[in-house]
């Protein structure tokens, strides 16, 4: 709760870089309502708010059962004498102008005061041997893991237990994975990240159906368990993950949507499904419509079917037709010559950038793609 717009922006940006999900307001009354509704882990409070005093805000929050235990950290330019009684309501007091070291210490103190909860993870898979290795590894990493091989049992359990992530095989003892997901959807019970880990052959149509529900698909095979564990860990460590409360996510991203990105259409040409899922998710959250081609030839086909595409993200290493060849073909067609292309490669070799530019790319990124860097490039190339 801070009425200085510039300082509010600085605090919000620093908090997000630290991994926090941020709600921000410039007055006390709205701040109290948000605190009561979302029960945040910590509150940063300015005393000199435009509508009511920050002290009144603190007193009100401490008088309500739902907010009384939320730590309050004051950052204020006021020189109010803090009474002993009021000090009890605060974790700390920082005087403006605050320097970066003080703010950094503030966020460290917030981390200390947030109670640590075990992340609960549900695995539904009929292959007990593979599941045990995943269970042991994730348990060692501090997750609370539940193993099941039966879809109906899992469905009933999820009525009473809340999980932070689901790892699902497409072949269960009593139903298919897609049947299980459809059953969950009917009950509006899909509100957490879902990873598919399967040996099943997935057709393009089936993949499109799965994409409606899941965050990534990992095919069982060599090192797939390592990839799965990495992916599950990412869900609990990445700043840009789905928020547990979809309403908070909507508030955050509604503020971020920019006119230069909203309703733009981006074609991703990449055979790496992990990359496609992460990029699609990040772009869609910015209001961008996404179309996918799984190799150069399919990408060009999609381009001809959607001549209103605003930008192409092109992986250069693909089967059938690589990105270099695809970019050269695109640039030979007059109606496609002006579409911006951002080339993506897994290797940062010395001459990669030059090769991409010569093939027709406007810009260049290396994997793993930094989403913030990609969004910056999109703003540059989509701004008209």
N, C-alpha and C positions, 0 to 999 in steps of 0.2 A: 504494500500500500504506500504509494509515493506519488506526490503531485508534480514533481520536477520531471518533465517528460524526458529530458536528455539523460538524467541520472537513472531514471526508471529503465531506459533502454540499455544503459551500461550494465546495471544490475541483472537484468533479464538475460542479456547475452552471456555474461560471466557465469550465471547460474546454469544456463543450458550447456555451456562448455564443460561444466563440472559434472554434467549428467543428470541435472534435475529437470523436471517438467514444470513449467512456469505458468502461473495465472497472475495477471497484474491489473491493478485498478489505481485510479488517482483520487479516490475519496473513501471515507471511512464506512459510510452506510452500505455501499455496494461490497466493500471488502468483508464486512461482517457476514453478509448474505452468502458470499462465495465460500468463506471459511466454514460456515455452518453446512453448506451444501456438499462441499468436496473434502472437508476434513484434511487439509494439507499436512505434510510432515513438519513444516516450519513456516513462520510468518516473519517477513521483514516489514517493519512498521515505521513510518515517519510520524512524528508528533504533530507537526504543523500541517494538517490536512485542511482542505478548503471548506468542508462542511461541518465536521465535528472534530474535537481534539483527539489525537492519538491515544491519550490517556483514557478517554471515554470508550474508545475502541477496545483497548486492552482490558478495561474493567468489564465490558460487556462480554468479551470472549471468555474471560475467566469465570463469568457467572453462569455460563451455559454448559450443561453436561457434555454435549457433543464436541465442544471446542476447548474445554477447560484445561486439557493436558497438552495442547499444542504449544511447543516452545515459541516464544516471541522474542525477536531480536530487533532492537530499536536502532535506527540510523537517522539522526536528526541534527539540524542546525540550531535547535533551541537550547537555551542554557537553563532549562527548568531544574529546580532543585528536586531531585528524586527522593521521595520519602521512602523509609524503610519498608512500608507496606507495599508500595508500588514496585520497589525493587524485587520483591518476591515474585511478581508476575513476569519478570524479564529474565532471559538467559544472559543478555549482555546489552551494553549501551555503547554505540560508536558515534562520535561527534563529527559532523560535517565541517569542512570538506574531508572526506575519508580518502586515504591513499590505497593503492592496489594491495599493499601488504596487509592492511587492516581488513580489507574486504575478503582477501584470500583466507585470512585467519577466521573470519566470520563463517565462511562456507565449511571450513574444517570443523568448526564448532557445531555447525548444523549436522554434519555427518556423524559426529560423536553422539549427538543427542537423539538421532533417529534410531528407534529400536530395529535391530536386524531380524528379519524374518527369513526362514528357510523357504526357498523357492520350490513349489510343489510341481512335480512333473509326472504325467501319466503316460505309460507306454502300453500300447495294445498291439500284440504281435504273437502269432502262434508258434514261432521258432524260439524255443526256450534257450538254446545254446547261444544264439546271437544276442538275445535280449539280456542274458546274464552278464556278458562282457560290457554292454552299454550301461546296465544297472550299476555294476561295480565302479566303472569309471566316473559316472555322474555322481554317485554317492560320495566318492572320494573328493569330488569338487564341491561338496556341500549342498547338493540338491536332495530333497526328500522325494524319492522315486517310488511309484506304485506300478507293479507289473500285472497285466491281465492278458488273457488270450481270447476272451469272449466279449463280443460287442454288446450284447444285452446287459451283461454284468457291469460293463464299463458305463453304459448309458444310465443304469439305475444308480450307480455309485456317484455319477456326476450331478445327480439331483440334490445330493446332500454335501458333497465335497467340492471345493473350489480349487481348480488347477491353473497354474501359470503357463503351462505349455503341454501340448499333446504330440507324441510321436506315434504314428499310426501305420501299420502294414495294410496293404489293400486286400490281403487275404486273411480273414479271421475264421475262427472255428464255426461260427454260426451265421455269418453274413459277410458281404464284401465291405471294403473300406468306404466305397461311395455310398452304399446303403446306410452305413453308420453315420456318415456326414449329413446325408439327407434327413435322417431321423433327428439328429441334433438341430439342424436348421429349422425344422418344423416347431421345435420347442424354443427357438431363439436362444440356443445354448452355446453358440459359437462366439465367444468373446475373448479368445486367447490365441496365441500363435499355434499353428499346426504344421508339423513336418511329416511328409510321407516318406517312409523307408520301405522299399519293396523290391521284389524280384520280377514283378509282373511287367510284361511288355506294355508300354503305354502309347497308344495311338495319339495322333494330334487332336482328334475330336475328344478323346477321353481326357487328355491333358487340359484342354480348354474347359471341360466340365469340372475338373479338379481345382483349377486355378481360382474358381469362384470361392472355394473354401480355404485353400491352404497357402502357406507362405513359401514353401519350397518342396521340391521332389528330389529325393536322393535314391538312385538305383543301387540295390545291394550288390556288392562286389568288392574288389580289392580296395582297401582303405576307406570304404564307405562308412564304416563305423566311426573312424577318426573324423571324417567330414561331418557326420551327424552330430557327434559330440561337440565339435567346434561350432556348428550351427546353433545347437541348443544353448551353448554358453553365450553366443552372441546376443540371443534374445534378452539375456538378463544383464548385459554389460553395455550394449550399444545405446547411445543417446537417442537415436532416431527410431527406436522400436515402437510397435503399437502400444498405446497406453492401455492400462487395464480398464480405465473408465473412458468409453468412446466419447462421452460428452466433453471431457477435458480435451481430448484430441481435437475435436471439432473446434473448440474455442481457440486452441493454439494455431491450427492451420488456417482458420478463417482470417486470422490477422496476418498470416504470411502470404496468402494468395495475392499475386501481383498481376496488374493488368497486362504486363508483357508476357505472362505465362498462361493465364487462364484461357481455356478453350483452344489452346494450340494443339496440334496433332504431331506426334513424334513417332517415327518408324525406328524400331530397334532391330538390327540385323545381327544375330549372334546365336551360335549353337550351344552356348553354355547356359543351361537352364537356371543355374544358381544365379548367374549374373543377370539374366533376363528378369527373374523374379524380384531381385533387390532393386534393380533400376525401375521396373514398372511400378512397384510400390511407391518409391520415392517420388517419381514424376506424377503419378496419379494424385498423391497427396497435395501437390502444387497446382492441381486443376488441369493437368495436361492429359490429353487422350493418347493412349499408347496402342500401336499396332506392332506385331512381331513377325519377323521372317527368320527362319532357322538356318539359312545359308544365303549366299549371295544371289543365287538364281531365284529362290523364293522371295527374297527381299525385293528384287526388281519387279517381280510379278505383283507383289503387294503395292508397290509404288505406282504401277500402272492402274491398279484397281482403285487407288486413293490419291488422285492428283492434287488434293488439297493438303497433302502432308507438308508441314512447315519446316521439319528438320529431320535428319537421319543420324542415328548413332550406329556406326559401322565397326564391328569387330573385324580385324584383318586376317585372323587365322581361323578359317572355317573349311569344312569338307565340301566337296563338289565344286563350289566356286568361292575362292577366297575374297577378302575385302578389297584388295588392290584391284583385282579383275572387275569386281562389281562396280567400284567407283569409276573406273575407266569407261565402262559401258554406260553408266548413268550420265557421265559428262559428255558422251557423244550424242545424246538426245537433247535437242534444243529446248524442249519444254521442261527438261529436268536440270538444266545447267545451273540454275540459280538457287537450287535448294541447298542450304548449308549442310555440310557433312562433318560430323565429329568422329574421327577415326580412333579406335581403341585397340591397343595391343598389349599382350601379356609381358612382353620383353621391352625394356627401355634400351634398345641398341642405339649406337651413335647415329646411324643414318635412317632410323625408323621414321622420324618426323619428316625428313626430306622426301623419303619414298612415299609417305602418305600424302603430302602436299602435291607432289608430282602426279600422283594417281587421281587427284581431284578433291582431297579433303580440305576443309577450311581451317580445321583445328585438330588437336591431337591429345589424347589422354592415355596413361598407362594403367594397367590393372595392378592391384585392386583399385577400383575407381573411388575417389573421394567424392561423396555426394555433393558436399558444399562447393567443391571445385567445378563439378559438372553443372550445378545449378547456375553458378556464375557465368560459365560459358554459354549456357542456354539464354541467359538474360542478354548477353552480348549479341548472339546470333539471331535471337527472335525479336529483338527490339526494332521497331519500325517507326 
